[in-house]
Amino acid sequence: MDFLNALPGAVSQGLIWGIMAIGVYITFRILDIADLTVDGSLCTGAAVFAVLFTGGVNLWLAMLAATLAGMAAGLVTGLLQTACGIPAILAGILTQLGLYSINMAIMGMKATVAINVTTNEMLDKLLVSLRFVTDVAKGARPFWRHPIFVGGLFTLAIIAVLYWFFGTELGCSLRATGANANMARAQGINTNFAKVLGLVVSNGLVALSGALLAQYNSASEINMGRGAIVIGLAAVIIGEVIFGKVFINFALKLFAVVLGSIIYYIVLQAVLALGLNANYLKLLAALVVALFLSVPYWKDRYFSKSVKKGGARNA
């Protein structure tokens, strides 16, 4: 019963983290870059939003500023890779490391910046909140204020925009760069620009997810982005393993990533309902990612039909 009561909250978190996972998908699958910036840029988005919103800035402007801050973080990582020749994984680590101090500075050297939701006036201004889950269930708020509804609309809008963008000439250049950088350069594509742009877009989405997460949790916390890359990879891998054979269209692949994030949080909630200590969640997350990463390998090695040799003799 506790699991069923917690299910709407798990789906809500899955949708919010799914936006972050889409950002991870752009670098991990489209650009073929292992970007660890997300552990820092998620908190950057949350920190910028929380500080601006609690300071009286309009919610939409605060969310825009959070997204731009994340894009700036992606730009730094991209320039470290392309202009400085630093390997992708090290560039992400350097940016992530620097963002810890920057995020602390943004939050006024406080580990946590709380969003005061004790008054209905402040609470009503938020787009999503954990309290909305129970309020809608009790009938205190209309259904369209439920985080699942709002998160679903955000997700669909982002997928629609990305589907359009990656169908343009510029978007195709990003996909070509990730598929084969040498061939892309031979076709006259500026691959360095494509990599930087992909990282900018990716971390902008991650920061937007952080801004929504700060609203949902009513606070921005300095360590809230720790392990974000693991959650993002889990969502990508789970979505591909379960829906990869069915969702062929690019938009559906992005949707599969979001579904993977939702499944990930439902699994976590189910395990917590069984009595697992919450301190073991990081270990569980690592095990889930390792399991789903291993599935394609096991499938190809142990379940694929062996190919008969002898074609050379008949050639």
C-alpha positions as CSV (number, residue, x, y, z in Angstrom):
1,M,0.0,0.0,0.0
2,D,2.9,2.4,0.8
3,F,4.3,1.6,-2.6
4,L,1.1,2.5,-4.4
5,N,0.8,5.8,-2.4
6,A,4.3,6.7,-3.4
7,L,3.9,5.8,-7.0
8,P,2.6,9.2,-8.2
9,G,5.6,10.9,-6.6
10,A,8.0,8.4,-8.2
11,V,6.5,9.0,-11.7
12,S,6.7,12.8,-11.1
13,Q,10.4,12.6,-10.2
14,G,11.0,10.3,-13.2
15,L,9.6,12.9,-15.5
16,I,11.7,15.7,-14.1
17,W,14.8,13.6,-14.1
18,G,13.8,12.4,-17.6
19,I,14.5,15.9,-19.0
20,M,18.0,15.6,-17.5
21,A,18.3,12.2,-19.1
22,I,17.5,13.6,-22.5
23,G,20.4,15.9,-22.1
24,V,22.6,12.9,-21.2
25,Y,21.3,11.1,-24.3
26,I,22.4,14.0,-26.6
27,T,26.0,13.7,-25.5
28,F,26.2,10.0,-24.8
29,R,24.4,8.6,-27.8
30,I,24.2,11.4,-30.4
31,L,27.7,13.0,-30.0
32,D,29.3,9.9,-28.5
33,I,30.9,12.0,-25.7
34,A,31.1,10.9,-22.0
35,D,30.2,14.2,-20.4
36,L,30.4,14.4,-16.6
37,T,29.5,18.1,-16.4
38,V,25.9,17.1,-15.6
39,D,26.7,16.4,-11.9
40,G,27.6,20.1,-11.6
41,S,25.2,21.8,-14.1
42,L,22.1,20.2,-12.5
43,C,22.9,21.9,-9.2
44,T,23.8,25.1,-11.1
45,G,20.3,25.2,-12.6
46,A,18.7,24.6,-9.2
47,A,20.9,27.1,-7.5
48,V,20.3,29.9,-10.0
49,F,16.6,29.3,-9.9
50,A,16.3,29.1,-6.1
51,V,18.3,32.3,-5.5
52,L,16.5,34.3,-8.2
53,F,13.0,33.1,-7.3
54,T,13.4,33.6,-3.6
55,G,14.8,37.1,-4.4
56,G,11.5,38.0,-6.1
57,V,12.4,37.3,-9.8
58,N,9.6,36.1,-12.0
59,L,9.5,32.3,-12.2
60,W,9.8,32.0,-15.9
61,L,12.8,34.4,-16.0
62,A,14.4,32.5,-13.2
63,M,14.0,29.2,-15.1
64,L,15.4,30.9,-18.2
65,A,18.4,32.2,-16.3
66,A,18.9,28.7,-14.8
67,T,18.9,27.2,-18.4
68,L,21.4,29.8,-19.6
69,A,23.7,29.1,-16.7
70,G,23.7,25.4,-17.6
71,M,24.4,26.2,-21.2
72,A,27.3,28.3,-20.1
73,A,28.7,25.3,-18.2
74,G,28.4,23.2,-21.3
75,L,30.1,25.9,-23.3
76,V,33.1,25.8,-20.9
77,T,33.3,22.0,-21.2
78,G,33.1,22.2,-25.0
79,L,35.9,24.9,-25.2
80,L,38.1,22.8,-22.9
81,Q,37.7,19.9,-25.4
82,T,38.0,21.8,-28.7
83,A,40.1,24.8,-27.9
84,C,42.4,23.3,-25.3
85,G,42.6,19.7,-26.6
86,I,41.6,18.2,-23.2
87,P,39.9,14.7,-23.5
88,A,36.2,14.8,-23.1
89,I,36.0,12.9,-19.8
90,L,38.7,15.1,-18.2
91,A,37.1,18.3,-19.5
92,G,33.8,17.3,-17.9
93,I,35.5,16.5,-14.6
94,L,37.3,19.8,-14.6
95,T,34.1,21.8,-15.2
96,Q,32.2,19.7,-12.7
97,L,34.9,20.4,-10.1
98,G,34.9,24.1,-10.8
99,L,31.1,24.3,-10.6
100,Y,31.1,23.1,-7.0
101,S,32.7,26.4,-5.9
102,I,30.6,28.4,-8.4
103,N,27.4,26.8,-7.1
104,M,28.4,27.6,-3.5
105,A,29.0,31.2,-4.5
106,I,25.7,31.4,-6.2
107,M,23.9,30.2,-3.1
108,G,25.8,32.7,-0.9
109,M,28.2,30.0,0.5
110,K,25.3,28.1,1.9
111,A,24.9,24.4,1.4
112,T,21.1,24.7,1.0
113,V,18.8,27.5,-0.2
114,A,15.2,26.8,0.7
115,I,12.1,28.0,-1.2
116,N,9.6,29.1,1.4
117,V,6.3,27.2,0.6
118,T,4.7,27.8,4.0
119,T,2.4,30.4,2.4
120,N,-0.1,29.5,-0.3
121,E,0.9,32.7,-2.3
122,M,4.5,31.4,-2.7
123,L,3.4,27.8,-3.3
124,D,0.9,28.8,-6.0
125,K,3.7,30.4,-8.0
126,L,5.6,27.1,-8.4
127,L,5.1,25.0,-11.5
128,V,5.7,21.7,-9.6
129,S,5.9,20.7,-6.0
130,L,5.8,17.5,-4.0
131,R,2.9,19.0,-2.0
132,F,0.9,19.3,-5.2
133,V,0.8,15.4,-5.4
134,T,-1.1,15.2,-2.2
135,D,-3.2,18.3,-2.8
136,V,-4.5,17.0,-6.1
137,A,-5.3,13.6,-4.5
138,K,-7.3,15.4,-1.8
139,G,-9.1,17.6,-4.4
140,A,-7.5,20.8,-3.0
141,R,-6.0,21.6,-6.4
142,P,-7.1,21.0,-10.0
143,F,-5.6,18.0,-11.8
144,W,-3.6,20.2,-14.2
145,R,-1.5,21.3,-11.2
146,H,-0.3,17.7,-10.7
147,P,3.5,17.3,-11.3
148,I,2.8,14.4,-13.6
149,F,0.7,16.6,-15.9
150,V,3.1,19.6,-15.8
151,G,6.2,17.4,-16.2
152,G,4.5,15.5,-19.1
153,L,3.8,18.8,-20.9
154,F,7.4,20.0,-20.4
155,T,8.7,16.6,-21.7
156,L,6.5,16.6,-24.8
157,A,7.4,20.2,-25.6
158,I,11.1,19.5,-25.3
159,I,10.9,16.3,-27.4
160,A,9.0,18.2,-30.1
161,V,11.6,21.0,-30.2
162,L,14.5,18.6,-30.3
163,Y,12.8,16.5,-33.0
164,W,12.5,19.6,-35.1
165,F,16.0,20.8,-34.3
166,F,17.8,17.6,-35.1
167,G,15.9,17.5,-38.4
168,T,17.5,20.8,-39.5
169,E,20.8,21.1,-41.3
170,L,22.5,22.2,-38.1
171,G,21.0,19.3,-36.1
172,C,22.0,16.8,-38.7
173,S,25.6,18.1,-38.5
174,L,25.5,17.2,-34.8
175,R,24.3,13.7,-35.6
176,A,26.9,13.3,-38.3
177,T,29.7,14.5,-36.0
178,G,28.7,11.8,-33.4
179,A,28.4,9.1,-36.0
180,N,31.7,9.7,-37.8
181,A,33.7,12.9,-37.1
182,N,36.2,12.3,-39.9
183,M,33.5,11.8,-42.5
184,A,31.7,14.8,-41.1
185,R,34.8,17.0,-41.5
186,A,35.2,15.7,-45.1
187,Q,31.7,16.9,-45.8
188,G,32.7,20.4,-44.6
189,I,31.1,20.2,-41.2
190,N,32.8,22.2,-38.4
191,T,32.9,19.3,-35.9
192,N,34.4,21.4,-33.1
193,F,31.4,23.8,-33.3
194,A,29.0,20.8,-33.4
195,K,30.5,19.3,-30.2
196,V,30.4,22.6,-28.4
197,L,26.8,23.2,-29.5
198,G,25.7,19.7,-28.4
199,L,27.3,20.2,-25.0
200,V,25.6,23.6,-24.6
201,V,22.1,22.2,-25.5
202,S,22.7,19.1,-23.3
203,N,23.7,21.0,-20.2
204,G,20.9,23.6,-20.8
205,L,18.4,20.8,-20.5
206,V,20.1,19.4,-17.4
207,A,20.0,22.8,-15.7
208,L,16.3,23.2,-16.7
209,S,15.7,19.8,-15.0
210,G,17.6,21.2,-11.9
211,A,15.3,24.2,-11.8
212,L,12.2,22.0,-11.9
213,L,13.7,19.7,-9.3
214,A,14.4,22.7,-7.0
215,Q,10.7,23.6,-7.2
216,Y,9.7,20.0,-6.6
217,N,11.8,19.7,-3.5
218,S,11.3,23.3,-2.4
219,A,15.1,23.7,-2.1
220,S,18.4,23.7,-3.9
221,E,21.1,21.6,-2.2
222,I,24.8,21.6,-3.1
223,N,25.0,17.9,-3.5
224,M,21.8,17.4,-5.3
225,G,23.6,16.7,-8.6
226,R,25.9,14.1,-7.2
227,G,25.4,10.9,-9.2
228,A,23.2,12.6,-11.8
229,I,25.2,11.1,-14.6
230,V,24.4,7.6,-13.2
231,I,20.7,8.3,-13.2
232,G,20.9,9.7,-16.7
233,L,22.8,6.7,-18.0
234,A,20.3,4.4,-16.2
235,A,17.4,6.1,-17.9
236,V,19.1,5.9,-21.4
237,I,20.1,2.3,-21.0
238,I,16.8,1.1,-19.5
239,G,14.9,2.9,-22.3
240,E,17.0,1.4,-25.0
241,V,16.9,-2.1,-23.6
242,I,13.1,-2.2,-23.0
243,F,11.9,-0.1,-25.9
244,G,14.8,-0.1,-28.4
245,K,13.2,-2.6,-30.7
246,V,9.8,-0.8,-30.8
247,F,10.7,2.9,-30.7
248,I,12.7,3.5,-34.0
249,N,11.6,7.1,-34.6
250,F,14.0,9.7,-33.1
251,A,11.2,11.4,-31.1
252,L,10.2,8.0,-29.7
253,K,13.8,7.3,-28.8
254,L,13.8,10.5,-26.7
255,F,10.5,9.4,-25.2
256,A,12.0,6.0,-24.4
257,V,14.7,7.8,-22.3
258,V,12.0,9.5,-20.3
259,L,10.2,6.2,-19.8
260,G,13.5,4.7,-18.7
261,S,13.8,7.4,-16.0
262,I,10.3,6.8,-14.8
263,I,11.0,3.0,-14.6
264,Y,14.2,3.7,-12.7
265,Y,12.4,5.7,-10.0
266,I,9.6,3.2,-9.8
267,V,12.2,0.4,-9.2
268,L,13.9,2.5,-6.5
269,Q,10.6,3.2,-4.8
270,A,9.6,-0.5,-4.9
271,V,13.0,-1.5,-3.3
272,L,12.5,1.2,-0.6
273,A,9.0,-0.1,0.0
274,L,10.6,-3.5,0.7
275,G,12.6,-1.9,3.5
276,L,16.0,-1.1,2.0
277,N,18.1,1.5,3.9
278,A,18.0,4.7,1.9
279,N,21.8,5.0,2.4
280,Y,22.2,2.1,-0.1
281,L,20.4,3.9,-3.0
282,K,23.7,4.9,-4.7
283,L,24.8,1.3,-4.7
284,L,21.5,0.2,-6.0
285,A,21.7,2.8,-8.8
286,A,25.1,1.5,-9.8
287,L,23.8,-2.1,-9.8
288,V,20.8,-1.2,-11.9
289,V,23.0,0.6,-14.5
290,A,25.5,-2.3,-14.6
291,L,22.7,-4.8,-15.0
292,F,21.1,-3.0,-18.0
293,L,24.4,-2.3,-19.6
294,S,25.2,-6.0,-19.4
295,V,21.9,-7.1,-21.0
296,P,22.9,-6.3,-24.6
297,Y,26.2,-8.1,-24.2
298,W,24.6,-11.2,-22.6
299,K,21.9,-11.2,-25.3
300,D,24.5,-11.1,-28.1
301,R,26.8,-13.7,-26.6
302,Y,24.4,-16.3,-25.1
303,F,21.1,-15.9,-26.8
304,S,21.9,-15.0,-30.5
305,K,21.9,-17.7,-33.0
306,S,25.4,-18.7,-34.2
307,V,26.2,-17.8,-37.8
308,K,27.3,-20.8,-39.9
309,K,30.6,-20.4,-41.6
310,G,31.5,-21.6,-45.1
311,G,30.4,-18.6,-47.2
312,A,33.9,-18.2,-48.4
313,R,34.0,-21.7,-50.0
314,N,30.8,-20.9,-52.0
315,A,32.1,-17.5,-53.1
